[in-house]
Amino acid sequence: MALPKKKLQGLVAATLTPMTENGEINFSVIGRYVDYLVKDQGVKNIFVNGTTGEGLSLSVSERRQVAAEWVAQGKNKLDQVVIHVGALSLKESQELARHAAEIGADGIAVIAPFFFKSQNKDALISFLKEVAAAAPALPFYYYHIPALTGVKIRAEELLDGIQDKIPTFQGLKFTDTDLLDFGQCVDQNHQRQFALLFGVDEQLLSALIMGASGAVGSTYNYLGKKTNQMLEAFEKKDFTTALNYQFCIQRFINYVIKLGFGVSQTKAIMTLVSGIPMGPPRLPLQKATQEFTANAEAKLKSLDFLGPKKGT
């Protein structure tokens, strides 16, 4: 049975995939990106080629190259690099899983296929099991995001007995607002030491109270430092301070959601905050407007989230 070098916990940044203006991957800035996450945001775990990374908009070849670059640039700097290898095709997902093992990734994650969908728990586990078996030495995580996949199988139900079928199963990225489901994942599996990672950044404190072991999210790319302060306050049982940090983070997220907030806008914000060009998203996503970026910058400044501007 594969075991991680240590349990995946704390903040995990869902990395963006930097692109040039003509939509090609800009590998040249990934080294700077790693240094920025570690030094400026205090984030040393990453989740590559997920939703934020536009993984499903990349070709298999591109996904392999992106994964390899993150692992190479993160060597001796990052604690854990988890590669999302989910795909609509089982064969592609297995290829990506094998590749993740070959390049020395620390774990793999898989989303539920969302065109031909699994109709029940057993069908979904059958798919996940085949992918996990392609990388038998790597910790395996399920990426639960029903709002995008349309697969409504409850995570609590999926986790029941999952290690009997998938021995390398180590945890869950739970991106949903159903705190009943998440709470039951924690409550019913506390003896199994699963990494139960919450994926809705604006509700993280609620999940921590329920026993989340960490969090995977896009805002930790640029609000990692602030969120780490919330985690520190929570660990000290200073719940008033932790709540103040969560509310502050919510003020920003609430504001940008009203403007229209997604991967495109996250790229614009990350470019603004870090000074590292993330470029546009790949079609069918549309580039964030200059008006959005200006409004987001003003809000970041008003909340004192914007430090000294980085050089580009």
Secondary structure, DSSP 8 states (H G I E B T S, - for coil): ----SS---EEEEE----B-TTS-B-GGGHHHHHHHIIIII---EEEESSTTTTGGGS-HHHHHHHHHHHHHHHTTT-SEEEEE---SSHHHHHHHHHHHHHHT-SEEEEE--SSS---SHHHHHHHHHHHHHTSTTS-EEEEE-HHHH-----HHHHHTTHHHH-TTEEEEEE-SS-HHHHHHHHHHSTTTT-EEEE--GGGHHHHHHHT--EEEESTHHHHHHHHHHHHHHHHTT-HHHHHHHHHHHHHHHHHHHHH--SHHHHHHHHHHHH--------TTS----HHHHHHHHHHHHHTT---S----
